[in-house]
């Protein structure tokens, strides 16, 4: 648990010259043709330029598309501040938790094939979870006679595949403050070089932090889901995703590790003052390990991820390749929490927002503190990357940076500024 452009008019000219090659299947539009104000988009560019100038971020890319057409695609600042390299359109970013939607789509492909069922217990696919217990607090430390503040109980119900997708399985993350999170760290859950099977062996030996289905708690659940996909498909997680998602969509720069030396010079890096995630340096994707962490381990580019988002906006199809059915996309992008509330740890989706199968989902207008439409689905990564899809307005946004300390700031700032720039949504 990574050159400043000239005047905006010059940047837009460059976009029109290169975007047909870069975007391939995504078309291009002048901002006004799809309802945007160029003047208001310039505000976003100026804001990001100022942040680069003041070393808030090293560099960034931002892509906005509506109706299958790119209206705005800017690259700003530095790809690698230590080497003084300018940002590139095809920069490769560590996307951390933006891996989760890709893994979730992989699971739903197996769901559509009749090989995976949301309501099935995890243990049906991963027997290591058969006898998993829940760590519960004692009302009185003397109740058990040993002074322990906790005891283990059987879960009220088995955690399911749906629970993994929506973070209600009772699992946690090692950076949280709950007792099981501390057990993750003490047990060395994340130490060494291990694969998905070995990771599941480790985590299944530790208790659940919460009763399944009772609270939303951000967790390693999608990493566990990655192993479910391997067991059901008989393939490694990357192999399955490459064959069924990445290759069909033309996501040629999205992977867990960069095995092509020619791509090394395209990796975006952070500022020396902001290049750690939970105290750990940004990982080097050119060093190949065994773990294909479905919840956090991928790298990608702005355009690759835009293709993935456009597939979802299109109801599961892109460039002639059907990945999912419209019904399955609708199932994934509706709220699956209902009355399930958050744990005592941070509720990352925010007010007015629930969670679907792989994404946060906006479910009301009156509670959310940022601009958006009901039905938006979104997420981000620990190094600052973020995205959202707006089905109502047929809009997608991809923002890429490697600045872990700034992620939450831009996840608030950008929706407000992007929606402010959409002055004629009827187009």
C-alpha positions in Angstrom: 0.0 0.0 0.0 4.3 8.8 -9.4 6.8 21.0 -19.3 4.6 23.1 -18.9 2.7 23.6 -22.2 2.6 26.9 -23.9 -0.5 29.0 -24.3 -3.8 27.0 -24.2 -4.5 27.8 -27.8 -1.2 26.2 -28.8 -2.0 23.2 -26.6 -5.4 22.8 -28.3 -3.7 22.9 -31.7 -1.4 20.2 -30.6 -4.3 18.1 -29.4 -6.1 18.4 -32.7 -2.9 17.4 -34.6 -2.1 14.3 -32.4 -5.3 13.2 -30.8 -6.6 11.1 -33.8 -3.4 9.0 -33.5 -3.4 8.9 -29.7 -7.0 8.4 -29.1 -7.6 5.9 -31.9 -11.2 4.7 -31.3 -12.1 7.8 -29.2 -13.1 10.7 -31.5 -12.4 14.4 -31.0 -14.5 17.5 -30.6 -14.0 21.2 -30.0 -15.2 21.9 -26.4 -18.1 24.0 -27.6 -19.4 21.1 -29.7 -20.1 19.0 -26.7 -21.2 21.8 -24.3 -18.0 23.0 -22.7 -16.8 26.6 -22.4 -13.2 27.0 -23.6 -12.8 29.9 -21.2 -13.8 27.8 -18.2 -11.7 24.9 -19.3 -8.7 27.3 -19.4 -9.4 27.9 -15.7 -8.6 24.3 -15.0 -5.4 24.4 -17.1 -4.3 27.6 -15.4 -5.0 26.0 -11.9 -2.9 23.0 -12.7 -0.1 25.1 -14.2 0.0 27.1 -11.1 0.2 24.0 -8.9 3.1 22.7 -11.0 4.9 26.1 -10.8 4.5 26.0 -7.0 5.6 22.4 -6.8 2.3 21.2 -5.4 2.5 18.5 -8.1 5.3 17.5 -10.5 3.0 17.1 -13.5 -0.4 15.8 -14.6 -2.6 14.7 -17.4 -6.3 15.4 -17.6 -8.7 14.0 -20.2 -12.4 15.0 -20.5 -14.7 13.3 -23.1 -18.4 13.5 -23.9 -20.4 11.4 -26.3 -17.3 9.3 -27.3 -15.3 12.4 -28.2 -12.3 14.0 -26.4 -13.0 17.6 -25.7 -10.0 18.3 -23.5 -6.7 16.5 -23.1 -3.8 18.4 -21.5 -0.4 17.3 -20.2 1.4 19.6 -17.9 4.6 19.8 -15.9 7.1 17.1 -15.5 7.1 13.4 -16.1 10.1 13.0 -13.8 11.2 16.1 -11.8 14.6 14.6 -10.9 15.4 14.1 -14.6 13.6 17.3 -15.8 11.6 15.3 -18.3 8.4 16.9 -19.7 5.1 15.2 -19.1 3.9 12.9 -22.0 0.5 12.0 -23.4 1.5 8.3 -23.0 3.0 8.6 -19.5 2.6 5.5 -17.4 1.2 6.0 -13.9 0.9 3.8 -10.9 -2.9 3.7 -10.5 -3.1 1.8 -7.2 -6.8 1.4 -6.4 -7.9 2.3 -9.9 -6.9 -1.3 -10.4 -10.1 -2.3 -8.5 -12.6 -1.5 -11.3 -10.6 -3.5 -13.8 -10.5 -6.5 -11.4 -14.3 -6.1 -10.7 -15.1 -6.1 -14.4 -13.0 -9.3 -14.7 -15.1 -10.9 -12.0 -18.3 -9.9 -13.7 -17.2 -11.5 -17.0 -17.1 -14.8 -15.1 -20.5 -13.9 -13.6 -21.9 -13.5 -17.1 -20.4 -16.8 -18.1 -22.2 -18.6 -15.2 -19.0 -19.5 -13.5 -19.2 -17.0 -10.6 -22.1 -16.1 -8.4 -22.3 -13.0 -6.3 -24.2 -14.6 -3.4 -21.8 -17.6 -3.1 -19.5 -17.7 0.0 -15.9 -16.9 -0.7 -15.1 -20.3 0.8 -16.7 -22.0 -2.2 -13.8 -20.8 -4.3 -11.2 -20.3 -1.5 -11.5 -23.0 1.1 -9.0 -21.2 3.3 -12.0 -19.0 4.4 -14.1 -21.9 5.5 -13.5 -21.5 9.3 -12.7 -17.7 9.3 -13.6 -16.0 12.6 -14.6 -12.4 13.5 -12.6 -10.5 16.2 -15.2 -9.0 18.6 -14.6 -6.7 21.6 -15.4 -8.0 25.1 -17.9 -5.8 27.0 -15.9 -6.6 30.1 -12.2 -7.6 29.7 -12.7 -9.9 32.7 -15.5 -11.8 31.0 -13.0 -14.4 29.7 -10.8 -14.4 32.7 -7.6 -13.5 30.8 -8.1 -9.8 30.6 -8.2 -9.9 26.8 -10.3 -7.0 25.3 -11.3 -9.3 22.3 -12.6 -12.7 21.5 -13.2 -14.7 18.3 -16.7 -15.7 17.2 -18.1 -17.4 14.1 -19.5 -15.0 11.5 -23.2 -14.5 11.5 -23.1 -15.4 7.8 -20.3 -16.3 5.4 -18.6 -13.4 3.5 -19.6 -13.5 -0.2 -18.3 -12.5 -3.5 -20.6 -9.5 -3.5 -19.0 -8.5 -0.2 -15.6 -8.6 -1.7 -16.7 -6.3 -4.5 -18.5 -3.8 -2.3 -16.1 -3.9 0.7 -18.5 -5.5 3.2 -16.7 -8.8 3.7 -15.3 -7.8 7.1 -11.7 -7.5 5.8 -9.6 -4.4 6.4 -6.4 -2.7 5.3 -3.2 -2.6 7.3 -3.1 1.2 7.3 -6.4 1.5 9.3 -6.5 1.7 13.1 -8.8 -1.2 13.9 -7.3 -4.1 15.8 -7.3 -6.5 12.9 -5.5 -4.0 10.7 -2.7 -4.0 13.4 -2.7 -7.8 13.2 -2.2 -7.6 9.5 1.0 -5.5 10.1 2.2 -7.6 13.0 1.8 -10.8 11.0 3.9 -9.5 8.2 1.0 -9.9 5.8 2.6 -7.9 3.1 6.2 -9.0 3.6 8.2 -10.9 1.0 7.5 -12.0 -2.6 4.3 -13.9 -2.9 1.6 -14.6 -5.4 -2.2 -14.3 -5.1 -2.6 -17.9 -3.7 0.0 -17.3 -1.0 -1.5 -13.9 -0.1 -4.9 -15.6 0.4 -3.3 -18.3 2.5 -1.9 -15.5 4.7 -4.9 -13.3 5.1 -7.4 -16.2 5.7 -5.4 -17.1 8.8 -6.3 -13.7 10.4 -9.7 -12.9 11.7 -12.3 -10.6 10.1 -12.5 -7.1 11.6 -16.3 -6.9 11.3 -19.3 -9.1 10.8 -19.8 -9.7 7.0 -22.5 -7.5 5.5 -22.8 -5.1 8.4 -20.4 -2.2 7.5 -18.5 -0.8 4.6 -14.8 -0.9 5.3 -12.2 -0.3 2.6 -10.1 -3.4 2.5 -7.9 -5.9 0.7 -11.2 -7.5 -0.5 -10.5 -6.9 -4.2 -7.0 -8.5 -3.8 -8.8 -11.6 -2.5 -11.2 -11.3 -5.4 -8.2 -11.5 -7.8 -7.5 -15.0 -6.4 -11.1 -16.0 -6.8 -10.8 -15.0 -10.5 -7.7 -17.2 -10.9 -9.3 -20.2 -9.3 -12.5 -19.9 -11.3 -10.8 -19.1 -14.7 -7.8 -21.4 -14.3 -5.5 -18.5 -15.4 -3.4 -15.9 -13.7 -5.2 -12.7 -13.0 -3.2 -10.7 -15.5 -3.6 -13.4 -18.2 -7.4 -13.4 -17.7 -7.6 -9.6 -17.7 -5.3 -9.3 -20.7 -7.3 -11.7 -22.8 -10.8 -10.5 -21.8 -10.3 -6.7 -21.1 -7.0 -5.2 -21.9 -6.3 -6.6 -25.4 -9.8 -6.2 -26.7 -9.9 -2.6 -25.5 -6.5 -1.7 -26.8 -5.2 -1.0 -23.3 -1.6 -2.0 -24.3 0.1 0.0 -21.6 -1.9 -1.4 -18.7 -0.4 -4.2 -16.6 1.0 -5.2 -13.3 4.6 -5.0 -14.2 6.5 -3.3 -17.1 8.5 -6.0 -18.8 9.3 -4.0 -21.9 12.5 -2.0 -21.3 11.4 0.6 -23.9 8.6 1.7 -21.6 10.8 2.5 -18.6 11.4 6.1 -19.8 7.6 6.8 -19.8 7.0 6.2 -16.0 5.7 9.2 -14.2 7.5 10.0 -10.9 6.7 12.1 -7.9 8.4 15.0 -6.2 10.9 14.0 -3.6 8.7 15.7 -1.0 5.6 13.6 -2.0 6.5 10.2 -3.4 5.4 7.9 -0.6 2.2 6.0 0.0 1.5 5.2 3.6 5.2 5.7 4.3 6.4 3.4 1.5 8.2 4.8 -1.6 6.3 4.5 -4.9 7.0 1.1 -6.2 9.2 0.5 -9.3 7.0 -1.3 -11.8 10.0 -2.5 -13.8 10.9 -4.9 -10.9 8.7 -7.9 -11.5 7.3 -9.6 -8.5 4.9 -12.5 -8.2 1.9 -10.6 -6.7 -0.7 -9.4 -9.1 -2.6 -7.3 -6.6 -6.1 -6.9 -8.2 -6.9 -4.1 -5.8 -3.8 -1.9 -6.0 -1.1 -3.2 -8.3 -1.6 -1.9 -11.8 0.0 0.8 -14.0 -1.8 2.5 -16.9 -2.0 5.5 -19.1 -4.6 8.2 -19.4 -5.9 7.0 -22.8 -5.9 3.4 -21.8 -8.1 4.1 -18.8 -10.3 6.4 -20.9 -11.0 3.4 -23.2 -12.0 1.3 -20.2 -14.3 4.0 -18.9 -15.8 4.5 -22.4 -16.6 0.8 -22.6 -18.6 1.1 -19.3 -20.4 4.3 -20.5 -21.3 2.4 -23.7 -23.0 -0.3 -21.7 -20.1 -2.7 -21.9 -18.8 -2.4 -25.5 -16.0 -0.4 -27.1 -14.4 -0.5 -30.6 -16.6 -3.4 -31.6 -15.6 -5.6 -28.6 -18.4 -6.5 -26.1 -16.9 -6.9 -22.6 -20.1 -6.9 -20.6 -23.8 -6.6 -21.2 -25.7 -3.4 -20.5 -27.6 -5.2 -17.7 -24.3 -6.2 -16.0 -22.9 -2.7 -16.2 -26.1 -1.4 -14.7 -25.8 -3.9 -11.9 -22.3 -2.9 -11.1 -23.0 0.9 -11.2 -26.0 0.9 -8.8 -25.6 1.2 -5.1 -25.2 -2.1 -3.3 -25.0 -0.8 0.2 -28.6 0.2 0.9 -28.7 0.7 4.7 -25.2 -0.7 5.3 -23.2 2.1 6.9 -19.5 2.8 7.3 -17.2 1.4 9.9 -15.4 3.7 12.3 -12.6 4.0 9.7 -12.8 6.7 7.0 -15.8 6.5 4.7 -13.9 7.4 1.5 -16.9 7.6 -0.9 -18.2 10.7 1.0 -21.7 11.9 1.9 -24.6 11.2 -0.5 -22.6 8.3 -2.0 -23.0 4.5 -1.8 -20.9 1.7 -3.3 -21.6 -0.6 -6.2 -19.5 -3.5 -7.5 -16.1 -1.8 -7.9 -17.0 1.9 -7.7 -18.4 4.5 -5.4 -21.9 5.5 -6.7 -23.5 8.9 -6.1 -27.1 8.3 -4.9 -28.4 11.7 -4.0 -28.0 15.4 -4.9 -28.6 17.0 -1.6 -25.8 15.5 0.6 -22.7 15.3 -1.6 -20.3 18.2 -1.2 -18.9 18.1 -4.7 -20.5 18.8 -8.1 -21.9 15.8 -10.0 -24.9 13.9 -11.2 -26.9 11.2 -9.4 -25.6 7.9 -10.9 -22.0 9.1 -11.2 -19.5 6.3 -10.4 -16.0 7.0 -9.5 -12.8 6.1 -7.7 -9.2 7.1 -7.3 -5.7 5.7 -6.5 -3.4 6.3 -3.5 -0.8 8.1 -5.7 -3.4 10.8 -6.6 -5.0 9.4 -9.8 -8.8 9.7 -10.2 -11.7 9.1 -12.6 -15.4 9.4 -12.8 -18.1 8.4 -15.3 -21.3 10.4 -15.6 -23.9 8.3 -17.5 -26.5 11.1 -17.4 -24.3 13.5 -19.3 -22.3 10.8 -21.2 -19.1 12.2 -19.8 -15.9 10.6 -18.6 -12.9 12.2 -16.8 -9.4 10.7 -16.2 -6.9 12.6 -14.0 -3.4 11.2 -13.6 -0.7 12.4 -11.2 1.9 10.9 -8.9 1.4 13.0 -5.8 -0.1 10.9 -2.9 -0.6 13.9 -0.6 -2.8 15.7 -3.1 -5.3 13.0 -4.2 -8.2 14.0 -2.0 -7.7 17.7 -2.9 -8.1 17.1 -6.7 -10.9 14.6 -6.2 -12.8 17.6 -4.8 -11.4 20.4 -7.0 -11.7 18.8 -10.4 -15.4 17.8 -10.3 -16.3 21.3 -9.3 -14.3 22.9 -12.0 -15.2 20.4 -14.8 -19.0 20.7 -14.1 -18.6 24.5 -14.0 -17.0 24.3 -17.5 -20.0 22.4 -18.9 -22.2 25.3 -19.7 -24.5 23.6 -22.2 -25.1 20.0 -21.1 -27.9 19.7 -23.7 -25.3 19.3 -26.5 
